[in-house]
Amino acid sequence: MDADHNTLVWFSKSFGLFYLIAMALAVVAYVFWPSNKKRFDRAAKSILRDRDKPDEDKP
């Protein structure tokens, strides 16, 4: 197989495109996964609490 420069560039661009699409889909799936809702709600409300020390419920 004779791989010239244009073939290698096309392959690397195609692989990079599909890699980024797969990573974006994985992030979206993680964000909208139902079991993560409580964690994200707690993080969203954590900056609104009036505490001067960290949470004690974390290990």
Distance bins in CASP14 RR format, pairs under 12 A and 6 or more apart:
PFRMAT RR
TARGET T0000
AUTHOR 0000-0000-0000
RMODE 2
METHOD distances of the structure
MODEL  1
1 7 0 0 0 0 1 0 0 0 0 0 0
1 8 0 0 0 0 0 1 0 0 0 0 0
1 11 0 0 0 0 0 1 0 0 0 0 0
2 8 0 0 0 0 0 1 0 0 0 0 0
3 9 0 0 0 0 0 1 0 0 0 0 0
3 10 0 0 0 0 0 1 0 0 0 0 0
3 11 0 0 0 0 1 0 0 0 0 0 0
3 12 0 0 0 0 0 1 0 0 0 0 0
4 10 0 0 0 0 0 1 0 0 0 0 0
4 11 0 0 0 0 0 1 0 0 0 0 0
5 11 0 0 0 0 0 1 0 0 0 0 0
5 12 0 0 0 0 0 1 0 0 0 0 0
6 12 0 0 0 0 0 1 0 0 0 0 0
6 13 0 0 0 0 0 1 0 0 0 0 0
7 13 0 0 0 0 0 1 0 0 0 0 0
7 14 0 0 0 0 0 1 0 0 0 0 0
8 14 0 0 0 0 0 1 0 0 0 0 0
8 15 0 0 0 0 0 1 0 0 0 0 0
9 15 0 0 0 0 0 1 0 0 0 0 0
9 16 0 0 0 0 0 1 0 0 0 0 0
10 16 0 0 0 0 0 1 0 0 0 0 0
10 17 0 0 0 0 0 1 0 0 0 0 0
11 17 0 0 0 0 0 1 0 0 0 0 0
11 18 0 0 0 0 0 1 0 0 0 0 0
12 18 0 0 0 0 0 1 0 0 0 0 0
12 19 0 0 0 0 0 1 0 0 0 0 0
13 19 0 0 0 0 0 1 0 0 0 0 0
13 20 0 0 0 0 0 1 0 0 0 0 0
14 20 0 0 0 0 0 1 0 0 0 0 0
14 21 0 0 0 0 0 1 0 0 0 0 0
15 21 0 0 0 0 0 1 0 0 0 0 0
15 22 0 0 0 0 0 1 0 0 0 0 0
16 22 0 0 0 0 1 0 0 0 0 0 0
16 23 0 0 0 0 1 0 0 0 0 0 0
16 24 0 0 0 0 0 1 0 0 0 0 0
17 23 0 0 0 0 0 1 0 0 0 0 0
17 24 0 0 0 0 0 1 0 0 0 0 0
18 24 0 0 0 0 0 1 0 0 0 0 0
18 25 0 0 0 0 0 1 0 0 0 0 0
19 25 0 0 0 0 0 1 0 0 0 0 0
19 26 0 0 0 0 0 1 0 0 0 0 0
20 26 0 0 0 0 0 1 0 0 0 0 0
20 27 0 0 0 0 0 1 0 0 0 0 0
21 27 0 0 0 0 0 1 0 0 0 0 0
21 28 0 0 0 0 0 1 0 0 0 0 0
22 28 0 0 0 0 0 1 0 0 0 0 0
22 29 0 0 0 0 0 1 0 0 0 0 0
23 29 0 0 0 0 0 1 0 0 0 0 0
23 30 0 0 0 0 0 1 0 0 0 0 0
24 30 0 0 0 0 0 1 0 0 0 0 0
24 31 0 0 0 0 0 1 0 0 0 0 0
25 31 0 0 0 0 0 1 0 0 0 0 0
25 32 0 0 0 0 0 1 0 0 0 0 0
26 32 0 0 0 0 0 1 0 0 0 0 0
26 33 0 0 0 0 0 1 0 0 0 0 0
27 33 0 0 0 0 0 1 0 0 0 0 0
27 36 0 0 0 0 0 1 0 0 0 0 0
28 36 0 0 0 0 0 1 0 0 0 0 0
29 35 0 0 0 0 0 1 0 0 0 0 0
29 36 0 0 0 0 0 1 0 0 0 0 0
30 36 1 0 0 1 0 0 0 0 0 0 0
30 37 0 0 0 0 0 1 0 0 0 0 0
30 39 0 0 0 0 0 1 0 0 0 0 0
30 40 0 0 0 0 0 1 0 0 0 0 0
31 37 0 0 0 0 1 0 0 0 0 0 0
31 39 0 0 0 0 0 1 0 0 0 0 0
31 40 1 0 0 1 0 0 0 0 0 0 0
31 43 0 0 0 0 0 1 0 0 0 0 0
32 40 0 0 0 0 1 0 0 0 0 0 0
33 39 0 0 0 0 0 1 0 0 0 0 0
33 40 0 0 0 0 1 0 0 0 0 0 0
34 40 0 0 0 0 0 1 0 0 0 0 0
36 42 0 0 0 0 0 1 0 0 0 0 0
36 43 0 0 0 0 0 1 0 0 0 0 0
37 43 0 0 0 0 0 1 0 0 0 0 0
37 44 0 0 0 0 0 1 0 0 0 0 0
38 44 0 0 0 0 0 1 0 0 0 0 0
38 45 0 0 0 0 0 1 0 0 0 0 0
39 45 0 0 0 0 0 1 0 0 0 0 0
39 46 0 0 0 0 0 1 0 0 0 0 0
39 58 0 0 0 0 0 1 0 0 0 0 0
40 46 0 0 0 0 0 1 0 0 0 0 0
41 48 0 0 0 0 0 1 0 0 0 0 0
42 48 0 0 0 0 0 1 0 0 0 0 0
42 49 0 0 0 0 0 1 0 0 0 0 0
42 55 0 0 0 0 1 0 0 0 0 0 0
42 57 0 0 0 0 1 0 0 0 0 0 0
42 58 0 0 0 0 0 1 0 0 0 0 0
43 49 0 0 0 0 0 1 0 0 0 0 0
43 55 0 0 0 0 0 1 0 0 0 0 0
43 58 0 0 0 0 0 1 0 0 0 0 0
45 51 0 0 0 0 0 1 0 0 0 0 0
45 55 0 0 0 0 0 1 0 0 0 0 0
46 54 0 0 0 0 1 0 0 0 0 0 0
46 55 1 0 0 1 0 0 0 0 0 0 0
46 57 0 0 0 0 0 1 0 0 0 0 0
46 58 0 0 0 0 0 1 0 0 0 0 0
49 55 0 0 0 0 1 0 0 0 0 0 0
51 57 0 0 0 0 0 1 0 0 0 0 0
END
